[in-house]
Amino acid sequence: MKIEVRKPDVRDVVKLVASAADKRGNIPVLSNLLLEANDNVLRLTATNLEIGISALVNCQVIEEGKATANATKLAKLLSTITGEDVEISLEGDTLYVRSSNAKFSLATLPADEFPEIDLPEAYNVKLPSEEVDKAVRKVAYAVSRDEARYILTGVYFRSFGDKFHAVATDGHRLALYEVEVYSEAFDAIIPRKSLGELKKLLKESEEVELTESDSKLFFRIGDTVMWSSLIEGEYPDYMSVIPESNPLRAVADKEELLSALKEVSSIYDKEEVRAVLFNFSAGTLKLTAKKLGDEGVHEEAEVVIPVEYSGDEFTIGFNVNHMIESIASFDGSSIVISMDQPVTPVLISSEEEPQLKNVVMPMKV
């Protein structure tokens, strides 16, 4: 294998693809990039078996072939080497990278040890990259970190044909983001660890194409393909737990409510259960947090803010972190809190952002 390529082109793609390589080194070849040169195109591929990225770079192929080299070392080398053009060649078991005034050599592993990945030819779902990126950003906070609830440790993607849902829940709160867009029906649960790589790629193109194959979900963005293993199993019926008809309704300024919640939570240490009591009365919301100390000594925080509320006095408790993360996920200036009973799910929404719906379970305080 021997190619000539512009350094800025190959440097940026190597950096992107290398992020999918295995950093633990349990299987040595998975710490490497696969380089495949033919038809004046260099394909770069990396995978840790859970996620993978493959991308193309235009180049001049002098001799076709393929090789592998350590992803981290190759990315670092290409970020520091001087000159605008580089030559990359495989000579024996060594990969050489040359510029006008420099020469580097890297050890290789046999290319046939690298896992074979069959990239799909056709992609049956097309979605706006900006909306997918926003959907992931809006709901990811609610993904479960409890490996015992494995089904909930990812974001659920679901297309109905005329709309697309991204959903996350940990059993205590739920976030749903809906995009009105036509695509073929599909559903898949994407592991949390794959979402960071996906978000980086979504910035590269206006449209993302998706297809499922061999228990993997493939994303094509321009000339780059990312794939992720999927969480297998049936996702909970999330629509049935969204309380659309809660009768009690309060409207608050988003930033004012967030600030008040952060104020009252300041009395807690990180490891403590951080509970906050919401007391609604006509035109007013009082937030109260209490921390019990040794020998009956306790600390207390109380903040009062104005809200639009005209019902009977109503008191309900929450995990303050759950409320802060839920409210912070909205971009609008006002928040609607819809309630029924002190022990039933609460709907958090915004008239300025109807595509996002959050559900938070109350807690006894």
VEXDREN-2710 file (C-alpha; in Angstrom, 1 decimal):
% VEXDREN-2710
k/r/px/py/pz
1/MET/0.0/0.0/0.0
2/LYS/1.3/3.5/-0.9
3/ILE/-0.7/6.7/-1.1
4/GLU/-0.1/10.5/-1.3
5/VAL/-2.7/12.7/0.5
6/ARG/-3.1/16.2/1.8
7/LYS/-2.3/16.3/5.5
8/PRO/-5.3/18.4/6.6
9/ASP/-7.7/16.0/4.9
10/VAL/-6.3/12.8/6.4
11/ARG/-5.5/14.4/9.8
12/ASP/-9.1/15.4/10.5
13/VAL/-10.6/12.1/9.4
14/VAL/-8.1/10.1/11.3
15/LYS/-8.9/12.1/14.4
16/LEU/-12.6/11.5/13.9
17/VAL/-12.3/7.8/13.2
18/ALA/-9.7/7.1/15.9
19/SER/-12.3/8.0/18.6
20/ALA/-14.0/4.6/18.0
21/ALA/-10.9/2.5/18.6
22/ASP/-10.5/0.4/21.7
23/LYS/-8.6/2.3/24.3
24/ARG/-8.3/-0.7/26.7
25/GLY/-6.1/-2.8/24.5
26/ASN/-7.8/-6.1/25.4
27/ILE/-7.7/-7.1/21.7
28/PRO/-4.6/-5.4/20.2
29/VAL/-5.9/-5.0/16.7
30/LEU/-8.9/-3.1/17.9
31/SER/-6.6/-0.3/19.1
32/ASN/-5.6/0.1/15.5
33/LEU/-7.1/1.9/12.5
34/LEU/-7.7/-0.1/9.4
35/LEU/-6.4/1.7/6.3
36/GLU/-7.7/0.5/2.9
37/ALA/-6.4/2.2/-0.3
38/ASN/-8.0/1.7/-3.8
39/ASP/-9.5/3.7/-6.6
40/ASN/-7.9/6.9/-5.3
41/VAL/-9.8/6.7/-2.1
42/LEU/-8.5/5.8/1.4
43/ARG/-11.0/4.3/3.7
44/LEU/-10.2/4.5/7.5
45/THR/-12.1/2.3/9.9
46/ALA/-12.0/1.8/13.7
47/THR/-14.2/-0.2/16.1
48/ASN/-14.2/-1.4/19.7
49/LEU/-17.0/-3.9/18.7
50/GLU/-19.6/-1.8/20.4
51/ILE/-19.3/1.2/18.1
52/GLY/-17.4/1.8/14.9
53/ILE/-16.7/4.6/12.5
54/SER/-15.6/4.4/8.8
55/ALA/-14.8/7.4/6.6
56/LEU/-13.3/8.2/3.2
57/VAL/-10.4/10.5/2.2
58/ASN/-9.6/11.4/-1.4
59/CYS/-6.0/10.6/-2.2
60/GLN/-3.7/9.4/-4.9
61/VAL/-3.2/5.7/-4.7
62/ILE/0.1/4.6/-6.0
63/GLU/-0.2/1.1/-4.8
64/GLU/-3.4/-0.5/-3.6
65/GLY/-3.5/-2.4/-0.3
66/LYS/-4.4/-2.3/3.4
67/ALA/-2.7/-2.0/6.7
68/THR/-3.4/-1.3/10.4
69/ALA/-1.7/1.1/12.8
70/ASN/-2.3/2.3/16.3
71/ALA/-5.1/4.8/16.2
72/THR/-3.8/7.1/18.9
73/LYS/-0.3/7.2/17.6
74/LEU/-1.3/7.9/14.0
75/ALA/-3.7/10.6/15.0
76/LYS/-1.0/12.3/17.2
77/LEU/1.6/12.0/14.4
78/LEU/-0.6/13.5/11.8
79/SER/-1.5/16.4/14.1
80/THR/2.2/17.3/14.6
81/ILE/3.9/16.5/11.3
82/THR/4.9/19.5/9.2
83/GLY/4.0/20.1/5.5
84/GLU/0.8/20.1/3.5
85/ASP/1.3/16.7/1.8
86/VAL/2.2/13.3/3.2
87/GLU/3.0/9.9/1.8
88/ILE/1.8/6.8/3.7
89/SER/3.2/3.5/2.7
90/LEU/3.3/-0.1/4.0
91/GLU/6.8/-1.6/3.7
92/GLY/7.0/-5.1/5.2
93/ASP/5.4/-4.9/8.6
94/THR/6.0/-1.2/9.1
95/LEU/3.8/1.8/8.1
96/TYR/5.8/4.8/7.0
97/VAL/4.5/8.4/7.1
98/ARG/6.7/10.9/5.2
99/SER/6.5/14.6/4.6
100/SER/8.9/16.9/2.8
101/ASN/11.3/17.0/5.7
102/ALA/10.2/14.2/8.1
103/LYS/9.8/10.4/8.3
104/PHE/8.0/8.3/10.9
105/SER/7.5/4.6/11.2
106/LEU/4.8/2.7/13.0
107/ALA/4.4/-0.9/13.9
108/THR/1.5/-2.7/12.3
109/LEU/-0.7/-5.7/12.9
110/PRO/-2.0/-7.9/10.1
111/ALA/-5.0/-6.3/8.4
112/ASP/-6.8/-9.7/8.1
113/GLU/-7.0/-9.7/11.9
114/PHE/-9.3/-6.6/11.8
115/PRO/-13.0/-7.5/12.1
116/GLU/-14.9/-7.5/8.8
117/ILE/-17.7/-5.0/8.8
118/ASP/-20.3/-5.2/6.0
119/LEU/-21.4/-1.6/5.4
120/PRO/-25.0/-1.4/4.1
121/GLU/-25.5/-0.2/0.6
122/ALA/-29.0/1.2/1.2
123/TYR/-30.4/3.3/4.1
124/ASN/-34.2/3.4/4.5
125/VAL/-34.6/6.2/7.0
126/LYS/-33.6/9.9/6.5
127/LEU/-33.8/12.5/9.2
128/PRO/-32.6/16.1/9.7
129/SER/-29.3/15.9/11.5
130/GLU/-30.1/19.0/13.6
131/GLU/-33.3/17.5/14.9
132/VAL/-31.6/14.2/15.8
133/ASP/-28.9/16.1/17.6
134/LYS/-31.4/18.2/19.5
135/ALA/-33.5/15.1/20.3
136/VAL/-30.5/13.3/21.9
137/ARG/-29.4/16.4/23.8
138/LYS/-32.9/17.0/25.2
139/VAL/-33.5/13.5/26.5
140/ALA/-30.1/11.9/27.3
141/TYR/-30.1/13.2/30.9
142/ALA/-33.0/10.8/31.8
143/VAL/-31.1/7.6/30.6
144/SER/-30.7/5.1/33.5
145/ARG/-27.2/4.4/34.8
146/ASP/-28.4/1.3/36.6
147/GLU/-27.0/-1.7/34.6
148/ALA/-29.5/-3.9/36.4
149/ARG/-32.1/-2.1/34.2
150/TYR/-30.2/-2.7/31.0
151/ILE/-33.1/-1.9/28.7
152/LEU/-33.2/1.7/30.1
153/THR/-29.5/2.4/29.7
154/GLY/-30.0/3.8/26.2
155/VAL/-32.1/6.2/24.2
156/TYR/-35.0/4.7/22.3
157/PHE/-35.4/5.8/18.7
158/ARG/-38.8/5.2/17.2
159/SER/-40.2/6.3/13.8
160/PHE/-44.0/6.0/13.2
161/GLY/-43.8/7.0/9.5
162/ASP/-44.9/10.6/10.0
163/LYS/-43.0/11.4/13.2
164/PHE/-39.9/10.4/15.1
165/HIS/-39.5/9.9/18.8
166/ALA/-36.4/10.0/21.0
167/VAL/-37.1/8.7/24.5
168/ALA/-35.1/8.1/27.7
169/THR/-36.2/7.0/31.2
170/ASP/-34.7/5.7/34.4
171/GLY/-38.0/4.8/36.0
172/HIS/-38.1/8.0/38.0
173/ARG/-38.3/10.5/35.2
174/LEU/-38.9/10.3/31.5
175/ALA/-38.1/12.6/28.5
176/LEU/-39.8/12.5/25.1
177/TYR/-38.8/14.6/22.1
178/GLU/-40.9/14.4/19.0
179/VAL/-40.0/15.4/15.5
180/GLU/-42.6/15.7/12.8
181/VAL/-40.9/14.2/9.8
182/TYR/-41.6/11.4/7.3
183/SER/-39.5/8.3/7.4
184/GLU/-40.0/4.6/7.3
185/ALA/-41.1/2.9/10.5
186/PHE/-38.4/1.5/12.8
187/ASP/-37.3/1.3/16.4
188/ALA/-34.0/0.7/18.2
189/ILE/-32.4/1.3/21.6
190/ILE/-29.0/3.1/21.3
191/PRO/-26.6/2.6/24.2
192/ARG/-25.7/5.7/26.2
193/LYS/-22.0/5.3/25.4
194/SER/-22.7/5.6/21.6
195/LEU/-24.5/8.9/21.8
196/GLY/-21.3/11.1/22.2
197/GLU/-19.8/9.8/19.0
198/LEU/-23.1/10.2/17.2
199/LYS/-23.5/13.8/18.3
200/LYS/-20.0/14.7/16.9
201/LEU/-20.9/13.2/13.5
202/LEU/-24.3/14.9/13.3
203/LYS/-22.6/18.3/13.0
204/GLU/-21.0/17.2/9.7
205/SER/-24.1/17.2/7.5
206/GLU/-27.7/18.4/7.3
207/GLU/-29.1/14.9/6.9
208/VAL/-28.4/11.6/8.6
209/GLU/-29.5/8.2/7.1
210/LEU/-30.2/5.2/9.2
211/THR/-30.6/1.5/8.7
212/GLU/-30.5/-1.6/11.0
213/SER/-28.5/-4.6/10.1
214/ASP/-27.0/-7.6/12.1
215/SER/-28.2/-6.1/15.4
216/LYS/-26.5/-2.8/14.7
217/LEU/-27.8/0.6/13.8
218/PHE/-25.9/2.3/11.0
219/PHE/-25.8/6.1/10.6
220/ARG/-24.5/7.6/7.3
221/ILE/-23.5/11.2/7.4
222/GLY/-21.9/12.3/4.1
223/ASP/-19.0/10.0/3.4
224/THR/-18.8/8.8/7.0
225/VAL/-20.6/5.8/8.5
226/MET/-21.0/5.1/12.2
227/TRP/-22.5/2.0/13.7
228/SER/-23.6/1.1/17.1
229/SER/-24.6/-2.2/18.8
230/LEU/-28.1/-2.1/20.0
231/ILE/-29.7/-2.9/23.4
232/GLU/-32.0/-5.8/22.7
233/GLY/-35.4/-6.1/24.3
234/GLU/-38.8/-4.4/24.4
235/TYR/-38.8/-0.8/25.6
236/PRO/-41.5/0.2/28.1
237/ASP/-44.8/1.7/26.9
238/TYR/-43.7/5.2/27.5
239/MET/-46.8/6.9/26.1
240/SER/-49.0/5.3/28.7
241/VAL/-47.2/7.1/31.6
242/ILE/-47.4/10.6/30.2
243/PRO/-50.2/12.3/32.2
244/GLU/-51.7/14.6/29.5
245/SER/-54.8/15.4/31.5
246/ASN/-53.5/16.5/34.9
247/PRO/-55.9/19.1/36.1
248/LEU/-53.6/21.3/38.3
249/ARG/-51.5/23.7/36.2
250/ALA/-48.7/26.2/37.2
251/VAL/-46.7/28.4/34.9
252/ALA/-43.3/29.6/36.0
253/ASP/-40.4/31.6/34.6
254/LYS/-37.8/29.0/33.6
255/GLU/-34.7/30.8/34.8
256/GLU/-36.4/32.0/38.0
257/LEU/-37.5/28.5/38.9
258/LEU/-34.1/27.0/38.1
259/SER/-32.3/29.6/40.2
260/ALA/-34.7/29.0/43.1
261/LEU/-34.1/25.2/42.9
262/LYS/-30.4/25.6/42.9
263/GLU/-30.6/27.9/45.9
264/VAL/-32.5/25.6/48.1
265/SER/-30.4/22.6/47.0
266/SER/-27.2/24.3/48.2
267/ILE/-27.8/23.0/51.8
268/TYR/-27.3/19.4/50.7
269/ASP/-24.1/17.5/50.4
270/LYS/-23.6/15.6/47.1
271/GLU/-24.2/12.1/48.5
272/GLU/-27.5/13.1/50.3
273/VAL/-31.0/12.5/49.0
274/ARG/-31.8/16.0/47.8
275/ALA/-35.5/16.5/48.4
276/VAL/-37.5/19.7/47.8
277/LEU/-41.0/20.5/48.7
278/PHE/-43.2/22.5/46.3
279/ASN/-46.1/24.4/47.9
280/PHE/-48.4/26.0/45.5
281/SER/-50.9/28.7/46.5
282/ALA/-52.6/31.5/44.5
283/GLY/-49.9/33.2/42.5
284/THR/-47.0/31.8/44.5
285/LEU/-44.7/28.8/44.7
286/LYS/-42.7/28.2/47.9
287/LEU/-39.7/25.8/47.7
288/THR/-38.5/24.3/50.9
289/ALA/-35.5/22.0/51.6
290/LYS/-34.6/20.5/55.0
291/LYS/-31.5/18.8/56.1
292/LEU/-31.5/16.8/59.3
293/GLY/-28.3/16.9/61.3
294/ASP/-26.8/15.3/64.4
295/GLU/-28.7/15.6/67.7
296/GLY/-31.8/17.0/66.1
297/VAL/-30.0/20.0/64.6
298/HIS/-31.2/20.8/61.1
299/GLU/-30.7/23.2/58.3
300/GLU/-33.5/24.6/56.1
301/ALA/-33.7/26.6/52.9
302/GLU/-36.8/28.4/51.6
303/VAL/-37.3/30.4/48.4
304/VAL/-40.6/32.0/47.2
305/ILE/-41.2/32.9/43.6
306/PRO/-44.3/34.1/41.7
307/VAL/-46.1/31.7/39.4
308/GLU/-49.4/31.5/37.5
309/TYR/-51.5/29.2/39.7
310/SER/-55.1/29.7/40.8
311/GLY/-56.1/26.3/42.2
312/ASP/-56.4/25.2/45.9
313/GLU/-53.2/25.0/47.9
314/PHE/-51.2/22.0/46.8
315/THR/-48.0/20.4/48.2
316/ILE/-45.8/17.9/46.4
317/GLY/-42.2/16.7/46.8
318/PHE/-39.4/15.9/44.3
319/ASN/-35.8/15.0/44.0
320/VAL/-34.4/18.4/43.3
321/ASN/-31.8/17.1/40.8
322/HIS/-34.6/15.5/38.7
323/MET/-36.4/18.8/38.6
324/ILE/-33.4/20.8/37.7
325/GLU/-32.3/18.5/34.9
326/SER/-35.8/18.3/33.5
327/ILE/-36.4/22.1/33.5
328/ALA/-33.0/22.9/32.2
329/SER/-33.6/20.7/29.1
330/PHE/-36.1/23.3/27.8
331/ASP/-35.0/26.3/25.6
332/GLY/-38.1/28.5/26.2
333/SER/-38.5/31.1/28.8
334/SER/-41.5/29.6/30.6
335/ILE/-42.3/26.2/32.2
336/VAL/-45.7/24.5/32.7
337/ILE/-46.0/22.1/35.6
338/SER/-49.1/19.9/35.4
339/MET/-50.1/17.9/38.5
340/ASP/-52.9/15.7/39.9
341/GLN/-52.1/14.0/43.2
342/PRO/-49.0/14.3/45.4
343/VAL/-48.1/10.7/44.5
344/THR/-48.9/10.6/40.7
345/PRO/-46.6/11.5/37.8
346/VAL/-46.1/15.2/36.9
347/LEU/-45.8/16.6/33.4
348/ILE/-43.2/19.2/32.7
349/SER/-43.7/21.1/29.4
350/SER/-43.4/24.4/27.7
351/GLU/-45.9/26.1/25.3
352/GLU/-42.8/27.4/23.5
353/GLU/-41.4/23.9/22.9
354/PRO/-44.4/21.5/22.5
355/GLN/-42.2/18.8/21.0
356/LEU/-40.6/18.1/24.4
357/LYS/-42.4/16.4/27.2
358/ASN/-40.9/15.5/30.5
359/VAL/-42.4/13.4/33.3
360/VAL/-41.1/13.4/36.9
361/MET/-42.3/11.1/39.6
362/PRO/-42.9/12.8/43.0
363/MET/-41.3/11.6/46.2
364/LYS/-42.3/11.6/49.8
365/VAL/-40.7/14.5/51.7
END
